[in-house]
Amino acid sequence: MSSTILYGYFDVGVDGLVYVFIVFIYVTVNLLFLNGYPMHRPIWVQAAYIGGWSLFSLLYEMAALRTEIFYYHG
């Protein structure tokens, strides 16, 4: 089984700053997503909420790729 790295942040390889960045981004976004989730609203509102966050995620990834914070490898 091969361990190919397909994506990462900043430079290729192990970098301590990456761990801080990942923890900050993922924890913050998860708190915002879960605290604002419309639990007792109609299903179409919940679907629109998830769709909005999915769009935000795609835009974030595109911005991170263009600014070379995020890279694809392979």
ZIQUI-V684073 format. One record per run of one state. SS is the DSSP state (H for helix, E for strand, - for the rest). FROM is the first residue (numbers start at 0). LEN is the number of residues. Records with the same first field share a line. If there is no record, write none. Layout:
# ZIQUI-V684073
SS->FROM-LEN  FROM-LEN
This chain:
# ZIQUI-V684073
-->0-6  9-6  35-7  66-3  72-2
E->6-3  69-3
H->15-20  42-24
